Amino acid sequence: MPPAFVDCLRNIERPFFTPIYDFSAPRIVFERIALVGDAGSSSRPHMGFGVAKAGGDAQALAEALDAHDDIDTALAAYNAARQPIGERIMLHGRRLGTHLGVDLKTDEDRRMWKVLQEDDAMMDWIAVPNFLAAYR
């Protein structure tokens, strides 16, 4: 763990841990069941995309159902449009997580860790509306 976390734990009388997981389902449609929001993909809390992604998923599902007479075709269109977005958000959250310097396995992780040590870097990487394009 990063030294700052270790220091906090040493000074907390009864520390506790809450594990954080992120995932992205390889598909978000199963027959006539469509996953929406965190059910299809979930990113680390520092991303702040939970409500926005759920709303975008719901809107995309409604639009796909409206645009196609066949439900299976509509659900396939929804899956194709929204599954990659959930995966991109999750991958970006992992990339931002490298700023802690823990478990840096690849050269890209180590490069990103260095980038995120700059004062303005974290805001540059979080507060940009087009970060999803980096994962295409």
C-alpha positions as CSV (number, residue, x, y, z in Angstrom):
1,M,0.0,0.0,0.0
2,P,1.1,3.6,-0.5
3,P,3.0,5.0,2.5
4,A,0.2,7.6,3.2
5,F,-2.3,4.7,3.6
6,V,0.0,2.8,5.9
7,D,0.4,5.9,8.0
8,C,-3.4,6.3,8.3
9,L,-3.9,2.7,9.2
10,R,-1.3,2.9,12.0
11,N,-3.1,5.8,13.5
12,I,-6.7,4.4,13.3
13,E,-7.7,2.5,16.4
14,R,-9.9,0.0,14.5
15,P,-9.2,0.2,10.8
16,F,-11.5,-1.5,8.3
17,F,-11.2,-2.2,4.6
18,T,-13.8,-1.9,1.9
19,P,-12.6,-3.7,-1.3
20,I,-13.2,-1.9,-4.5
21,Y,-13.7,-3.9,-7.7
22,D,-14.2,-2.9,-11.2
23,F,-15.4,-5.0,-14.1
24,S,-16.9,-4.9,-17.5
25,A,-19.1,-7.7,-18.8
26,P,-18.0,-8.8,-22.3
27,R,-21.6,-8.4,-23.4
28,I,-24.5,-6.7,-21.7
29,V,-27.4,-8.4,-23.5
30,F,-28.3,-12.0,-22.8
31,E,-31.3,-13.2,-25.0
32,R,-33.9,-10.7,-24.0
33,I,-32.2,-9.4,-20.8
34,A,-30.3,-6.1,-21.1
35,L,-27.9,-5.0,-18.4
36,V,-28.0,-1.3,-17.6
37,G,-25.7,0.9,-15.4
38,D,-23.4,-0.9,-12.9
39,A,-24.9,-4.3,-13.8
40,G,-23.1,-4.2,-17.1
41,S,-19.9,-2.5,-16.0
42,S,-18.7,-0.8,-12.8
43,S,-15.7,1.4,-12.5
44,R,-13.8,2.7,-9.4
45,P,-15.6,5.3,-7.4
46,H,-13.2,8.1,-8.4
47,M,-14.5,8.0,-11.9
48,G,-17.9,9.4,-10.8
49,F,-19.7,7.9,-13.8
50,G,-22.3,5.7,-12.2
51,V,-25.4,7.8,-12.6
52,A,-24.3,9.3,-16.0
53,K,-23.5,5.9,-17.4
54,A,-26.8,4.4,-16.1
55,G,-28.8,7.2,-17.7
56,G,-26.9,6.9,-21.0
57,D,-27.5,3.2,-21.0
58,A,-31.3,3.7,-20.3
59,Q,-31.5,6.3,-23.1
60,A,-29.6,4.1,-25.5
61,L,-31.8,1.1,-24.8
62,A,-35.0,3.2,-25.3
63,E,-33.6,4.6,-28.5
64,A,-32.6,1.2,-29.8
65,L,-36.0,-0.3,-29.0
66,D,-37.7,2.7,-30.7
67,A,-35.5,2.4,-33.8
68,H,-36.0,-1.3,-34.5
69,D,-39.1,-3.3,-34.9
70,D,-37.4,-6.5,-33.9
71,I,-36.5,-6.6,-30.2
72,D,-33.5,-8.9,-30.7
73,T,-32.1,-6.5,-33.3
74,A,-32.7,-3.6,-31.0
75,L,-30.9,-5.3,-28.1
76,A,-28.0,-6.2,-30.4
77,A,-27.7,-2.6,-31.4
78,Y,-27.8,-1.5,-27.7
79,N,-25.1,-4.0,-26.8
80,A,-22.9,-2.8,-29.7
81,A,-23.3,0.8,-28.7
82,R,-23.0,0.7,-24.9
83,Q,-20.8,-2.3,-23.9
84,P,-17.6,-0.6,-25.3
85,I,-18.4,2.6,-23.4
86,G,-18.6,0.8,-20.1
87,E,-15.4,-1.0,-20.8
88,R,-13.6,2.3,-21.7
89,I,-14.8,3.9,-18.5
90,M,-13.6,1.0,-16.4
91,L,-10.2,0.9,-18.2
92,H,-9.7,4.6,-17.6
93,G,-10.4,4.2,-13.9
94,R,-7.7,1.6,-13.7
95,R,-5.3,3.9,-15.5
96,L,-6.1,6.8,-13.1
97,G,-5.6,4.3,-10.2
98,T,-1.9,4.0,-11.1
99,H,-1.3,7.4,-9.4
100,L,-1.1,5.4,-6.1
101,G,2.0,3.6,-7.4
102,V,0.8,0.2,-6.3
103,D,1.3,-2.9,-8.4
104,L,2.6,-1.2,-11.5
105,K,3.0,-4.2,-13.8
106,T,3.7,-2.7,-17.2
107,D,5.8,0.1,-18.7
108,E,2.5,1.9,-19.5
109,D,1.5,1.7,-15.9
110,R,4.8,3.2,-14.8
111,R,4.6,5.9,-17.4
112,M,1.1,6.8,-16.4
113,W,2.2,6.9,-12.7
114,K,4.9,9.4,-13.6
115,V,2.4,11.6,-15.6
116,L,-0.1,11.6,-12.7
117,Q,2.5,12.8,-10.2
118,E,2.3,16.3,-11.7
119,D,0.1,18.8,-9.9
120,D,-2.3,19.4,-12.8
121,A,-2.2,16.0,-14.3
122,M,-5.0,14.3,-12.4
123,M,-7.4,17.1,-13.2
124,D,-6.3,17.0,-16.9
125,W,-7.0,13.3,-17.0
126,I,-10.3,13.3,-15.0
127,A,-11.8,16.6,-16.2
128,V,-11.7,15.9,-19.9
129,P,-15.0,15.1,-21.7
130,N,-13.2,13.2,-24.5
131,F,-11.1,10.6,-22.6
132,L,-13.2,7.8,-24.0
133,A,-11.7,8.4,-27.4
134,A,-8.3,7.2,-26.1
135,Y,-9.6,3.7,-25.7
136,R,-10.9,3.1,-29.3
